[in-house]
Amino acid sequence: MQLLPQEIAKQLPPLYHFENTKTPAVASVIFFDPTGSWTWYVAEGQQQPDGDWLFWGLVDGFGCEYGYFTLRELEHAKDGCKGL
């Protein structure tokens, strides 16, 4: 399953888009853990030189916090990070 289709990836604001604006960051993509309670709200994202995507947004897991996470981390969230 493709977690980030190209049509959606093209619409993501790049990293640091909201940093120097008065516009509040808004989630463009939301990833849900289908077997748990974690949710990742993506406000900004950019493809990295290695092909992976780096996102910034709100992570609602053990607590709620803003931070960076990658598409690869989301793809391997349930395998104990063996694929990283």
FIZA-431692 format. One record per residue: residue number from 0; residue in three letters; chain; x, z, y of N, C-alpha, C, CB in turn. Coordinates in steps of 0.05 Angstrom, whole numbers, plus 32768, in hexadecimal, padded with zeros to 4 digits. Atoms other than C-alpha are relative to their C-alpha. Glycine has a CB too. Example, Ala and Ser with C-alpha at 12.3 -4.5 7.8 and 13.67 -1.06 7.14 Angstrom:
BEGIN
n:0 | res:ALA | chain:A | n_east:8012 | n_up:8000 | n_north:7FE8 | ca_east:80F6 | ca_up:809C | ca_north:7FA6 | c_east:8012 | c_up:8000 | c_north:8018 | cb_east:7FEC | cb_up:8019 | cb_north:8001
n:1 | res:SER | chain:A | n_east:7FF0 | n_up:7FFF | n_north:7FE8 | ca_east:8111 | ca_up:808F | ca_north:7FEB | c_east:7FF1 | c_up:800E | c_north:8016 | cb_east:8009 | cb_up:7FE3 | cb_north:8009
// end
This chain:
BEGIN
n:0 | res:MET | chain:A | n_east:8011 | n_up:8000 | n_north:7FE9 | ca_east:8000 | ca_up:8000 | ca_north:8000 | c_east:8012 | c_up:8000 | c_north:8019 | cb_east:7FED | cb_up:8018 | cb_north:8000
n:1 | res:GLN | chain:A | n_east:7FF1 | n_up:8001 | n_north:7FE7 | ca_east:801A | ca_up:7FEE | ca_north:8045 | c_east:7FF4 | c_up:8013 | c_north:8014 | cb_east:8000 | cb_up:7FE3 | cb_north:800B
n:2 | res:LEU | chain:A | n_east:800B | n_up:7FEB | n_north:7FEE | ca_east:8013 | ca_up:802A | ca_north:8073 | c_east:7FFE | c_up:7FF6 | c_north:801D | cb_east:8012 | cb_up:8018 | cb_north:7FFF
n:3 | res:LEU | chain:A | n_east:7FFF | n_up:8009 | n_north:7FE4 | ca_east:8023 | ca_up:8004 | ca_north:80B4 | c_east:7FFE | c_up:7FE1 | c_north:8000 | cb_east:8019 | cb_up:800A | cb_north:800F
n:4 | res:PRO | chain:A | n_east:8003 | n_up:801D | n_north:7FFF | ca_east:8006 | ca_up:7FBD | ca_north:80B6 | c_east:800C | c_up:7FF5 | c_north:801A | cb_east:7FE2 | cb_up:7FF9 | cb_north:7FFE
n:5 | res:GLN | chain:A | n_east:7FF3 | n_up:800D | n_north:7FE9 | ca_east:8029 | ca_up:7F8D | ca_north:80E6 | c_east:7FEE | c_up:7FFF | c_north:8018 | cb_east:8009 | cb_up:7FE4 | cb_north:7FF8
n:6 | res:GLU | chain:A | n_east:8012 | n_up:8002 | n_north:7FEA | ca_east:7FEA | ca_up:7F86 | ca_north:8110 | c_east:7FFF | c_up:801A | c_north:8010 | cb_east:7FE4 | cb_up:7FF8 | cb_north:7FF6
n:7 | res:ILE | chain:A | n_east:8001 | n_up:7FE6 | n_north:7FF3 | ca_east:7FEA | ca_up:7FD0 | ca_north:811F | c_east:801B | c_up:8007 | c_north:800C | cb_east:7FF8 | cb_up:8016 | cb_north:7FEC
n:8 | res:ALA | chain:A | n_east:7FE5 | n_up:7FFB | n_north:7FF6 | ca_east:8036 | ca_up:7FD5 | ca_north:8127 | c_east:8005 | c_up:7FF3 | c_north:801B | cb_east:8015 | cb_up:7FF7 | cb_north:7FEB
n:9 | res:LYS | chain:A | n_east:7FFC | n_up:800F | n_north:7FE7 | ca_east:8034 | ca_up:7FA1 | ca_north:815E | c_east:7FF3 | c_up:800E | c_north:8018 | cb_east:7FF5 | cb_up:7FE4 | cb_north:7FFE
n:10 | res:GLN | chain:A | n_east:800F | n_up:7FF3 | n_north:7FEB | ca_east:8004 | ca_up:7FCD | ca_north:8186 | c_east:800B | c_up:801B | c_north:8008 | cb_east:7FE3 | cb_up:8002 | cb_north:7FF8
n:11 | res:LEU | chain:A | n_east:7FF5 | n_up:7FE6 | n_north:7FFB | ca_east:802D | ca_up:800D | ca_north:8184 | c_east:8010 | c_up:8001 | c_north:801A | cb_east:8010 | cb_up:800A | cb_north:7FE9
n:12 | res:PRO | chain:A | n_east:7FEE | n_up:7FFD | n_north:7FE9 | ca_east:804B | ca_up:8024 | ca_north:81C6 | c_east:801C | c_up:8007 | c_north:7FF6 | cb_east:7FF6 | cb_up:8016 | cb_north:8014
n:13 | res:PRO | chain:A | n_east:7FE5 | n_up:7FFA | n_north:8009 | ca_east:8097 | ca_up:8027 | ca_north:81C0 | c_east:8007 | c_up:801D | c_north:8005 | cb_east:8015 | cb_up:7FED | cb_north:800E
n:14 | res:LEU | chain:A | n_east:7FF6 | n_up:7FE4 | n_north:7FFC | ca_east:80BD | ca_up:8069 | ca_north:81BC | c_east:8005 | c_up:8005 | c_north:801D | cb_east:8019 | cb_up:8005 | cb_north:7FEF
n:15 | res:TYR | chain:A | n_east:7FFC | n_up:7FF6 | n_north:7FE4 | ca_east:80C0 | ca_up:808F | ca_north:81FE | c_east:7FED | c_up:7FF3 | c_north:8014 | cb_east:801D | cb_up:7FFB | cb_north:8008
n:16 | res:HIS | chain:A | n_east:8013 | n_up:800E | n_north:7FEE | ca_east:8086 | ca_up:8066 | ca_north:821A | c_east:7FF2 | c_up:8014 | c_north:8012 | cb_east:7FEB | cb_up:7FF1 | cb_north:7FEF
n:17 | res:PHE | chain:A | n_east:800F | n_up:7FEC | n_north:7FF0 | ca_east:8061 | ca_up:80A5 | ca_north:8232 | c_east:8012 | c_up:8014 | c_north:800E | cb_east:7FED | cb_up:800F | cb_north:7FEE
n:18 | res:GLU | chain:A | n_east:7FEE | n_up:7FEB | n_north:7FF5 | ca_east:809F | ca_up:80CC | ca_north:8247 | c_east:7FFF | c_up:8002 | c_north:801E | cb_east:801C | cb_up:7FF9 | cb_north:7FF7
n:19 | res:ASN | chain:A | n_east:7FFF | n_up:7FFF | n_north:7FE2 | ca_east:809F | ca_up:80B9 | ca_north:8291 | c_east:7FE7 | c_up:7FF6 | c_north:800D | cb_east:8017 | cb_up:7FEF | cb_north:8009
n:20 | res:THR | chain:A | n_east:8019 | n_up:8008 | n_north:7FF5 | ca_east:8056 | ca_up:80AB | ca_north:829B | c_east:7FEE | c_up:8018 | c_north:8003 | cb_east:7FF2 | cb_up:7FEA | cb_north:7FEF
n:21 | res:LYS | chain:A | n_east:8014 | n_up:7FEB | n_north:7FFE | ca_east:801C | ca_up:80D6 | ca_north:82B0 | c_east:7FE9 | c_up:7FFC | c_north:7FEC | cb_east:7FF5 | cb_up:8002 | cb_north:801C
n:22 | res:THR | chain:A | n_east:8014 | n_up:8006 | n_north:8014 | ca_east:7FF3 | ca_up:80B6 | ca_north:8279 | c_east:8005 | c_up:8012 | c_north:7FE8 | cb_east:8001 | cb_up:7FE2 | cb_north:7FF8
n:23 | res:PRO | chain:A | n_east:7FFB | n_up:7FEF | n_north:8017 | ca_east:7FE8 | ca_up:80E7 | ca_north:8240 | c_east:8004 | c_up:7FEF | c_north:7FE7 | cb_east:7FE7 | cb_up:8013 | cb_north:7FFB
n:24 | res:ALA | chain:A | n_east:7FFB | n_up:800E | n_north:801A | ca_east:8001 | ca_up:80D2 | ca_north:81FB | c_east:7FE7 | c_up:8000 | c_north:7FF0 | cb_east:8018 | cb_up:800D | cb_north:7FF1
n:25 | res:VAL | chain:A | n_east:8018 | n_up:8003 | n_north:8010 | ca_east:7FC9 | ca_up:80B8 | ca_north:81D0 | c_east:8008 | c_up:7FF4 | c_north:7FE5 | cb_east:7FEB | cb_up:7FED | cb_north:800E
n:26 | res:ALA | chain:A | n_east:7FFA | n_up:800A | n_north:801B | ca_east:7FCC | ca_up:80AD | ca_north:8185 | c_east:7FF6 | c_up:7FE3 | c_north:7FFC | cb_east:7FF5 | cb_up:8012 | cb_north:7FEA
n:27 | res:SER | chain:A | n_east:8007 | n_up:801C | n_north:8006 | ca_east:7FCD | ca_up:8063 | ca_north:8173 | c_east:7FFA | c_up:7FFC | c_north:7FE2 | cb_east:8015 | cb_up:7FED | cb_north:8009
n:28 | res:VAL | chain:A | n_east:8002 | n_up:8002 | n_north:801D | ca_east:7FD3 | ca_up:806E | ca_north:8128 | c_east:7FFE | c_up:801D | c_north:7FF5 | cb_east:8018 | cb_up:7FF1 | cb_north:7FF3
n:29 | res:ILE | chain:A | n_east:8002 | n_up:7FE6 | n_north:800C | ca_east:7FBE | ca_up:80A9 | ca_north:80FD | c_east:8005 | c_up:7FFC | c_north:7FE2 | cb_east:7FE5 | cb_up:800E | cb_north:8005
n:30 | res:PHE | chain:A | n_east:7FFB | n_up:8000 | n_north:801D | ca_east:7FDB | ca_up:80B4 | ca_north:80B7 | c_east:7FF6 | c_up:801A | c_north:7FF5 | cb_east:801F | cb_up:7FFD | cb_north:7FFA
n:31 | res:PHE | chain:A | n_east:800B | n_up:7FE9 | n_north:800E | ca_east:7FB7 | ca_up:80E3 | ca_north:8088 | c_east:800D | c_up:8004 | c_north:7FE5 | cb_east:7FE1 | cb_up:7FFE | cb_north:7FFD
n:32 | res:ASP | chain:A | n_east:7FF7 | n_up:7FFA | n_north:801B | ca_east:7FD1 | ca_up:8105 | ca_north:804A | c_east:7FE7 | c_up:8001 | c_north:7FEE | cb_east:8010 | cb_up:801C | cb_north:7FFF
n:33 | res:PRO | chain:A | n_east:8018 | n_up:8002 | n_north:8010 | ca_east:7F9D | ca_up:80F1 | ca_north:8016 | c_east:7FFD | c_up:8017 | c_north:7FEC | cb_east:7FFE | cb_up:7FE6 | cb_north:7FF2
n:34 | res:THR | chain:A | n_east:8001 | n_up:7FEB | n_north:8014 | ca_east:7FAE | ca_up:812C | ca_north:7FE8 | c_east:8006 | c_up:801B | c_north:800C | cb_east:8013 | cb_up:7FFB | cb_north:7FEA
n:35 | res:GLY | chain:A | n_east:7FF9 | n_up:7FE7 | n_north:7FF4 | ca_east:7FBC | ca_up:8162 | ca_north:801B | c_east:7FF3 | c_up:8002 | c_north:801C | cb_east:801E | cb_up:8004 | cb_north:8003
n:36 | res:SER | chain:A | n_east:800C | n_up:7FFC | n_north:7FE7 | ca_east:7FAE | ca_up:8179 | ca_north:8061 | c_east:8010 | c_up:7FF7 | c_north:8018 | cb_east:7FFA | cb_up:801D | cb_north:8004
n:37 | res:TRP | chain:A | n_east:7FEF | n_up:8009 | n_north:7FEA | ca_east:7FE6 | ca_up:8159 | ca_north:808A | c_east:7FF4 | c_up:7FE7 | c_north:800D | cb_east:801C | cb_up:7FFA | cb_north:7FF6
n:38 | res:THR | chain:A | n_east:8009 | n_up:8017 | n_north:7FF1 | ca_east:7FD6 | ca_up:8127 | ca_north:80C1 | c_east:8016 | c_up:7FFA | c_north:8015 | cb_east:7FE5 | cb_up:8004 | cb_north:800E
n:39 | res:TRP | chain:A | n_east:7FEB | n_up:8009 | n_north:7FED | ca_east:8008 | ca_up:80FF | ca_north:80EC | c_east:7FF2 | c_up:7FED | c_north:8014 | cb_east:8017 | cb_up:7FF1 | cb_north:7FF1
n:40 | res:TYR | chain:A | n_east:800C | n_up:800F | n_north:7FEB | ca_east:7FEF | ca_up:80E5 | ca_north:812F | c_east:8017 | c_up:7FF1 | c_north:800F | cb_east:7FF0 | cb_up:8012 | cb_north:8014
n:41 | res:VAL | chain:A | n_east:7FEB | n_up:8010 | n_north:7FF4 | ca_east:801C | ca_up:80AC | ca_north:8148 | c_east:7FF9 | c_up:7FF7 | c_north:801C | cb_east:8007 | cb_up:7FE7 | cb_north:7FEE
n:42 | res:ALA | chain:A | n_east:8005 | n_up:8009 | n_north:7FE5 | ca_east:8020 | ca_up:80A2 | ca_north:8193 | c_east:8013 | c_up:7FE9 | c_north:8007 | cb_east:8004 | cb_up:8018 | cb_north:8014
n:43 | res:GLU | chain:A | n_east:7FEB | n_up:8014 | n_north:7FFA | ca_east:8060 | ca_up:8078 | ca_north:8195 | c_east:800F | c_up:7FF9 | c_north:7FE7 | cb_east:8014 | cb_up:8009 | cb_north:8017
n:44 | res:GLY | chain:A | n_east:7FF0 | n_up:8008 | n_north:8018 | ca_east:8088 | ca_up:8051 | ca_north:8162 | c_east:8011 | c_up:7FE8 | c_north:8006 | cb_east:7FEE | cb_up:7FFB | cb_north:7FE9
n:45 | res:GLN | chain:A | n_east:7FEE | n_up:8016 | n_north:7FFC | ca_east:80C1 | ca_up:8021 | ca_north:815D | c_east:800F | c_up:7FFB | c_north:7FE6 | cb_east:8014 | cb_up:8005 | cb_north:8018
n:46 | res:GLN | chain:A | n_east:7FF1 | n_up:8007 | n_north:8018 | ca_east:80E1 | ca_up:7FFB | ca_north:8124 | c_east:801E | c_up:8004 | c_north:8005 | cb_east:7FFA | cb_up:7FE3 | cb_north:7FF7
n:47 | res:GLN | chain:A | n_east:7FE4 | n_up:7FFA | n_north:7FFE | ca_east:8129 | ca_up:8010 | ca_north:8118 | c_east:8011 | c_up:7FEA | c_north:7FF4 | cb_east:8007 | cb_up:801B | cb_north:7FF2
n:48 | res:PRO | chain:A | n_east:7FEF | n_up:8016 | n_north:800A | ca_east:8165 | ca_up:7FE3 | ca_north:8108 | c_east:8000 | c_up:7FFE | c_north:7FE1 | cb_east:801C | cb_up:8005 | cb_north:8009
n:49 | res:ASP | chain:A | n_east:8000 | n_up:8000 | n_north:801D | ca_east:8160 | ca_up:7FF8 | ca_north:80BE | c_east:7FE5 | c_up:7FF7 | c_north:7FF5 | cb_east:8007 | cb_up:801B | cb_north:7FF5
n:50 | res:GLY | chain:A | n_east:801B | n_up:8009 | n_north:8009 | ca_east:8117 | ca_up:7FDF | ca_north:80BC | c_east:7FEB | c_up:8015 | c_north:7FFF | cb_east:8002 | cb_up:7FF3 | cb_north:7FE5
n:51 | res:ASP | chain:A | n_east:8013 | n_up:7FEA | n_north:8000 | ca_east:80F8 | ca_up:8024 | ca_north:80BA | c_east:7FF3 | c_up:8003 | c_north:801C | cb_east:800E | cb_up:801A | cb_north:7FF7
n:52 | res:TRP | chain:A | n_east:800D | n_up:7FFB | n_north:7FE6 | ca_east:80C8 | ca_up:803A | ca_north:80F1 | c_east:8004 | c_up:801E | c_north:8007 | cb_east:7FE1 | cb_up:7FFA | cb_north:7FFE
n:53 | res:LEU | chain:A | n_east:7FFE | n_up:7FE5 | n_north:7FF5 | ca_east:80D5 | ca_up:8077 | ca_north:811C | c_east:7FE8 | c_up:8005 | c_north:8012 | cb_east:801B | cb_up:8005 | cb_north:800F
n:54 | res:PHE | chain:A | n_east:8018 | n_up:7FF9 | n_north:7FF1 | ca_east:8096 | ca_up:8098 | ca_north:8137 | c_east:8004 | c_up:801A | c_north:8010 | cb_east:7FE8 | cb_up:8002 | cb_north:7FEE
n:55 | res:TRP | chain:A | n_east:8002 | n_up:7FE6 | n_north:7FF2 | ca_east:8089 | ca_up:80CF | ca_north:816A | c_east:7FE2 | c_up:8005 | c_north:8003 | cb_east:800E | cb_up:7FFF | cb_north:801C
n:56 | res:GLY | chain:A | n_east:801C | n_up:7FF8 | n_north:7FFD | ca_east:8048 | ca_up:80F5 | ca_north:816A | c_east:7FFC | c_up:801C | c_north:7FF7 | cb_east:7FEE | cb_up:7FED | cb_north:7FF1
n:57 | res:LEU | chain:A | n_east:8008 | n_up:7FE5 | n_north:8008 | ca_east:8023 | ca_up:8133 | ca_north:8154 | c_east:7FFF | c_up:8001 | c_north:7FE2 | cb_east:7FE5 | cb_up:8008 | cb_north:800C
n:58 | res:VAL | chain:A | n_east:8002 | n_up:7FFB | n_north:801D | ca_east:802C | ca_up:814D | ca_north:810D | c_east:7FF0 | c_up:8019 | c_north:7FFC | cb_east:801D | cb_up:8002 | cb_north:7FF3
n:59 | res:ASP | chain:A | n_east:8011 | n_up:7FE9 | n_north:8007 | ca_east:7FF6 | ca_up:817B | ca_north:80F3 | c_east:8004 | c_up:8006 | c_north:7FE3 | cb_east:7FE2 | cb_up:7FFB | cb_north:8007
n:60 | res:GLY | chain:A | n_east:7FFA | n_up:7FF9 | n_north:801C | ca_east:8012 | ca_up:819B | ca_north:80B4 | c_east:7FFF | c_up:801E | c_north:7FFC | cb_east:801B | cb_up:7FF4 | cb_north:7FF8
n:61 | res:PHE | chain:A | n_east:7FFE | n_up:7FE3 | n_north:8001 | ca_east:802B | ca_up:81E2 | ca_north:80AD | c_east:7FF7 | c_up:800C | c_north:801A | cb_east:801D | cb_up:8009 | cb_north:7FF8
n:62 | res:GLY | chain:A | n_east:8008 | n_up:7FF8 | n_north:7FE5 | ca_east:801C | ca_up:81E7 | ca_north:80F7 | c_east:7FFD | c_up:7FE5 | c_north:800F | cb_east:8014 | cb_up:8013 | cb_north:800F
n:63 | res:CYS | chain:A | n_east:8002 | n_up:8018 | n_north:7FF0 | ca_east:8012 | ca_up:81B5 | ca_north:8130 | c_east:8019 | c_up:7FFF | c_north:8012 | cb_east:7FE6 | cb_up:7FFF | cb_north:8011
n:64 | res:GLU | chain:A | n_east:7FE9 | n_up:8003 | n_north:7FEE | ca_east:804F | ca_up:819A | ca_north:8153 | c_east:8005 | c_up:7FE2 | c_north:8005 | cb_east:8019 | cb_up:800D | cb_north:7FF5
n:65 | res:TYR | chain:A | n_east:7FF7 | n_up:801B | n_north:7FFA | ca_east:8068 | ca_up:815B | ca_north:8176 | c_east:801C | c_up:7FFC | c_north:7FF5 | cb_east:7FFF | cb_up:7FFB | cb_north:801F
n:66 | res:GLY | chain:A | n_east:7FE6 | n_up:8005 | n_north:800A | ca_east:80A3 | ca_up:8139 | ca_north:8158 | c_east:8002 | c_up:7FE3 | c_north:7FF6 | cb_east:8007 | cb_up:8013 | cb_north:7FEA
n:67 | res:TYR | chain:A | n_east:7FFA | n_up:801A | n_north:800B | ca_east:80C3 | ca_up:80FC | ca_north:8138 | c_east:7FFE | c_up:8000 | c_north:7FE2 | cb_east:801D | cb_up:7FF7 | cb_north:8009
n:68 | res:PHE | chain:A | n_east:8002 | n_up:8003 | n_north:801D | ca_east:80B6 | ca_up:80E3 | ca_north:80F2 | c_east:8002 | c_up:7FE2 | c_north:7FFA | cb_east:7FE6 | cb_up:800C | cb_north:7FF4
n:69 | res:THR | chain:A | n_east:7FFC | n_up:801C | n_north:8007 | ca_east:80C3 | ca_up:80A2 | ca_north:80CD | c_east:7FEB | c_up:7FF6 | c_north:7FEC | cb_east:801C | cb_up:7FFB | cb_north:7FF5
n:70 | res:LEU | chain:A | n_east:8012 | n_up:800C | n_north:8013 | ca_east:8098 | ca_up:8073 | ca_north:80A5 | c_east:800A | c_up:8006 | c_north:7FE4 | cb_east:7FFD | cb_up:7FE2 | cb_north:8005
n:71 | res:ARG | chain:A | n_east:7FF5 | n_up:7FFA | n_north:801B | ca_east:80C7 | ca_up:807D | ca_north:806A | c_east:7FF9 | c_up:801D | c_north:7FF7 | cb_east:801F | cb_up:7FFC | cb_north:8001
n:72 | res:GLU | chain:A | n_east:8007 | n_up:7FE5 | n_north:8007 | ca_east:80BA | ca_up:80C8 | ca_north:806D | c_east:7FE3 | c_up:8002 | c_north:7FF7 | cb_east:8005 | cb_up:8013 | cb_north:8018
n:73 | res:LEU | chain:A | n_east:801D | n_up:8000 | n_north:8008 | ca_east:806F | ca_up:80BB | ca_north:806A | c_east:7FFC | c_up:7FF3 | c_north:7FE5 | cb_east:7FF0 | cb_up:7FF2 | cb_north:8016
n:74 | res:GLU | chain:A | n_east:8003 | n_up:800E | n_north:801A | ca_east:8077 | ca_up:808B | ca_north:8030 | c_east:8009 | c_up:8011 | c_north:7FE9 | cb_east:8010 | cb_up:7FE6 | cb_north:8001
n:75 | res:HIS | chain:A | n_east:7FF5 | n_up:7FF0 | n_north:8015 | ca_east:809D | ca_up:80BF | ca_north:8009 | c_east:7FF9 | c_up:801E | c_north:8002 | cb_east:801F | cb_up:7FFE | cb_north:7FFF
n:76 | res:ALA | chain:A | n_east:8008 | n_up:7FE4 | n_north:7FFA | ca_east:8079 | ca_up:80FF | ca_north:8020 | c_east:7FFA | c_up:800F | c_north:7FE6 | cb_east:7FE8 | cb_up:8001 | cb_north:8012
n:77 | res:LYS | chain:A | n_east:8009 | n_up:7FF2 | n_north:8018 | ca_east:805F | ca_up:810F | ca_north:7FDA | c_east:8015 | c_up:8000 | c_north:7FE9 | cb_east:7FE7 | cb_up:7FF3 | cb_north:7FF6
n:78 | res:ASP | chain:A | n_east:7FED | n_up:8001 | n_north:8016 | ca_east:809E | ca_up:8101 | ca_north:7FB1 | c_east:8018 | c_up:8013 | c_north:8005 | cb_east:800A | cb_up:7FE4 | cb_north:7FFC
n:79 | res:GLY | chain:A | n_east:7FEB | n_up:7FED | n_north:7FFB | ca_east:80C8 | ca_up:813B | ca_north:7FCB | c_east:8018 | c_up:7FF5 | c_north:800E | cb_east:8009 | cb_up:800B | cb_north:7FE5
n:80 | res:CYS | chain:A | n_east:7FEB | n_up:800D | n_north:7FF0 | ca_east:80F0 | ca_up:810E | ca_north:7FF9 | c_east:8015 | c_up:7FF3 | c_north:7FEF | cb_east:800D | cb_up:8014 | cb_north:8013
n:81 | res:LYS | chain:A | n_east:7FEC | n_up:800D | n_north:8011 | ca_east:8113 | ca_up:80ED | ca_north:7FBE | c_east:8008 | c_up:7FE5 | c_north:800A | cb_east:7FF5 | cb_up:7FFE | cb_north:7FE3
n:82 | res:GLY | chain:A | n_east:7FFA | n_up:801B | n_north:7FF7 | ca_east:810E | ca_up:80A9 | ca_north:7FDF | c_east:800F | c_up:7FFE | c_north:801A | cb_east:7FE7 | cb_up:7FF1 | cb_north:8002
n:83 | res:LEU | chain:A | n_east:7FF2 | n_up:8001 | n_north:7FE6 | ca_east:8131 | ca_up:80BC | ca_north:801F | c_east:801E | c_up:7FFD | c_north:7FFD | cb_east:7FFA | cb_up:8018 | cb_north:8011
// end
